[in-house]
């Protein structure tokens, strides 16, 4: 297929006399039409108006009978003299085949006829189109992302001149620039992605180079991020607590009279911690001793009478049992008096809230009063909400960000997580977590903060959607 060379004719020189104005006006008429079309294209409101200008207003540059605008990514876009294209019409199907064949065979502007088409397309040429056709390609610029190539087809009965071809080529260049400036392809268009893949594999056949395929790279980056493995983590309220403190409980039932220690005070073993009111115990002990002495005097008197009275011998056994009962009561009360002063079972630091609240308060046997913890016997305690109970194995990492020192987290290793949820003072249920410290810390016991617990590695998409999906499932049951 021979392609005529199309070039814009130079303007002929004007004669010396100014009497050739009509001829000059006639010669400038196509250029004036080109300038007018260019101005209208730049100020077009939308792409529909541009498509209408391509197939209808191009007639002012060169007369023709039919025109069709086609794009590789969307098929036929506009036909001259037609408001709406019937996509299923035989003419539309045949014209689509012609466009695709010519766009593959030759991408330069050229005039052609039915002899340049394969036999199956040339057979129907006379039924649909006049004799001569002008092919005006619309390339996809490399600096316009996601655009696709197209073409404008003009057909008429007379052959095309070089001057008409040059004007039409210039007009299509201006029109294509205005079209690409307003072009916004669909995000998930198959033709756009097909051109991107072709450009990635064969840059010379696709639209643009591989580094210009921003949507492709954005999609790949998003997929990589969504499936990137991250550690599944949860946050829970945490506290620095004593790992194995000695619990000091009330050894007897009574009233605490005084405290000998202060909160957070360091004590030694066998040091007095607090004392009970001893007056009641001492009075009971004195009464028990007097009762025992009376029983012993009665026993001695009965022993003397037993020498002459047989019935007195029978009472000696009862009196012996009574003496033993009173003696046991005296021993018990003496031990109670000895335990009225509670001693420290080990060296450590006293953990108690406010000693003044205990003074004068009656306590029962076994009630906890305070704790004594060794200086380095510390660990992390956290309460994981039921909705955040992720799978965690023993030995998982735990970080405690204390409110008093948020920039220096305390690292620990998970020791255990309770099997059942426990009700907390605020009424919520949570799982108790204990973690031993990786290294000693100077932070004191009782400091609170936020614990971050690390689970297994999961895709970032699961990490991002775990809570929303759980909420949707619990709310909607999906």
Secondary structure, DSSP 8 states (H G I E B T S, - for coil): ---------------SSTT-HHHHHHHHHHHHHHHHHHHHHHT-SSHHHHHHHHHHGGGGTS--SEEEEEETTTEEEEETT-SS--TTSHHHHHHHHHHHHHHHH--S-EEE-GGGS-HHHHTTHHHHS-SEEEEEEE---TTSTT---EEEEEEESS---HHHHHHHHHHHHHHHHHHHHT----TT-HHHHHHHHHHHH-TTTSSS-GGG-HHHHHHHHHHHHHT-EEEEEEEEEEEEEESS-EEEE-SSSEEEEEE---TT-EE-TT-EEEEE--HHHHHHHHHHHHHHHHHHHHHHHHHHHTTT-HHHHHHHHHHHHHHHHHHHHHHHHHHHHHHTEEE-SSSEEEE-S-GGGTTT-EE-TT-EEEEEE-TT-EEEEEEEEGGG-----TT-EEEEEETTEEEEEEEEEEEEE-SS-EE-TTS-EEEEEEEEESS--SS-TT-EEEEEEEEEEEEHHHHHHHHHHHHHHHHH--
